[in-house]
Every structure is written in C-alpha cells, then in structure tokens.
Amino acid sequence: MGKYPKMFRTSQLMLVTKLDLLPHVPFRIEAFRRDVRAMREDLRILELSAVTGEGMEEWLAFLRGLVARSGGTGSCRSTGERM
C-alpha cells in the first residue's frame, strides 16, 4: 500500500478478487485486512470470487449505486469524475 498512497487515500472501495485461489497462494487475507485498516479504517473492502459468486451481489450493488448517482451519465454528480 505504500507504493500507491494517493490511490488508497482517495478510494471508496478496495476489491480483493480471486478469493477461490487463496488456498493455493501465499497470501494472508487477515494480515491484508489488518494492514488496510491500519492505514484507513473507513475504507470498504469487498472480497470477490467469480468462481463461487462470493461478493458479486455486493459489488454489483455498489456499481449500480455509482450509476444511479451519476444519473446514468457515467459521471459522478458530486465530484464530476468519470467512472
């Protein structure tokens, strides 16, 4: 996270993908969550697996919310940023 500090300071959400691979790779999700919380307590972490479907409904709901706030234009009304 030290490599991209602005990205983590300004993000609304952090996606962790490929959860189905966790048993096969040397990645400690608990340590990752702890490190994220140490840097930014309020950052929402969403964990996804396309294989199992875990987290997909929440991810889609987040995206739908962005589209709704943009008025369907692809720009966020509150910030003017493009999606």
C-alpha positions as CSV (number, residue, x, y, z in Angstrom):
1,M,0.0,0.0,0.0
2,G,3.0,2.3,0.4
3,K,3.5,2.1,-3.3
4,Y,0.3,3.9,-4.2
5,P,-0.6,6.1,-1.2
6,K,-2.9,8.5,-3.1
7,M,-5.0,5.7,-4.5
8,F,-5.6,4.3,-1.0
9,R,-6.4,7.7,0.5
10,T,-8.9,8.6,-2.2
11,S,-10.6,5.3,-3.0
12,Q,-14.2,4.5,-1.9
13,L,-13.7,0.8,-2.1
14,M,-11.0,-1.8,-2.3
15,L,-11.6,-5.0,-4.3
16,V,-9.9,-8.2,-3.4
17,T,-10.5,-10.7,-6.2
18,K,-9.9,-14.4,-6.9
19,L,-10.8,-15.5,-3.3
20,D,-11.1,-19.0,-4.6
21,L,-7.3,-19.1,-5.1
22,L,-6.5,-18.2,-1.5
23,P,-5.8,-21.9,-0.5
24,H,-3.3,-22.1,-3.3
25,V,-1.2,-18.9,-2.9
26,P,0.9,-17.4,-0.2
27,F,-1.4,-14.5,0.6
28,R,-2.7,-13.9,4.2
29,I,-6.1,-12.2,3.8
30,E,-6.3,-11.5,7.5
31,A,-2.9,-9.7,7.5
32,F,-4.0,-7.8,4.4
33,R,-7.2,-6.6,6.1
34,R,-5.3,-5.6,9.2
35,D,-2.8,-3.6,7.1
36,V,-5.6,-1.8,5.2
37,R,-7.4,-0.9,8.5
38,A,-4.2,0.4,9.9
39,M,-3.9,2.8,7.0
40,R,-7.5,3.7,6.6
41,E,-10.2,2.4,9.0
42,D,-13.1,3.6,6.8
43,L,-12.1,2.0,3.5
44,R,-14.6,-0.5,2.4
45,I,-13.1,-3.9,1.5
46,L,-15.1,-6.1,-0.8
47,E,-13.9,-9.7,-1.4
48,L,-14.9,-11.4,-4.7
49,S,-14.8,-14.7,-6.3
50,A,-16.2,-15.1,-9.8
51,V,-15.9,-18.9,-9.5
52,T,-18.1,-19.1,-6.3
53,G,-20.0,-15.9,-6.8
54,E,-19.0,-14.6,-3.3
55,G,-19.3,-10.9,-3.0
56,M,-20.7,-10.4,-6.5
57,E,-24.1,-9.1,-5.5
58,E,-22.5,-6.5,-3.2
59,W,-20.1,-5.4,-6.0
60,L,-23.0,-5.1,-8.4
61,A,-25.0,-3.1,-5.9
62,F,-22.0,-0.7,-5.5
63,L,-21.7,-0.3,-9.2
64,R,-25.5,0.3,-9.5
65,G,-25.2,3.0,-6.9
66,L,-22.5,4.8,-8.8
67,V,-24.6,4.7,-12.0
68,A,-27.6,6.0,-10.1
69,R,-25.7,8.8,-8.5
70,S,-24.3,9.8,-11.9
71,G,-27.8,10.0,-13.3
72,G,-26.8,7.3,-15.8
73,T,-24.3,9.6,-17.5
74,G,-21.2,7.9,-16.3
75,S,-20.1,10.9,-14.3
76,C,-20.4,11.3,-10.6
77,R,-22.7,14.3,-9.8
78,S,-20.9,15.1,-6.5
79,T,-17.4,15.1,-8.0
80,G,-17.8,15.3,-11.7
81,E,-15.4,12.4,-12.1
82,R,-15.9,9.9,-14.9
83,M,-16.4,6.3,-14.0
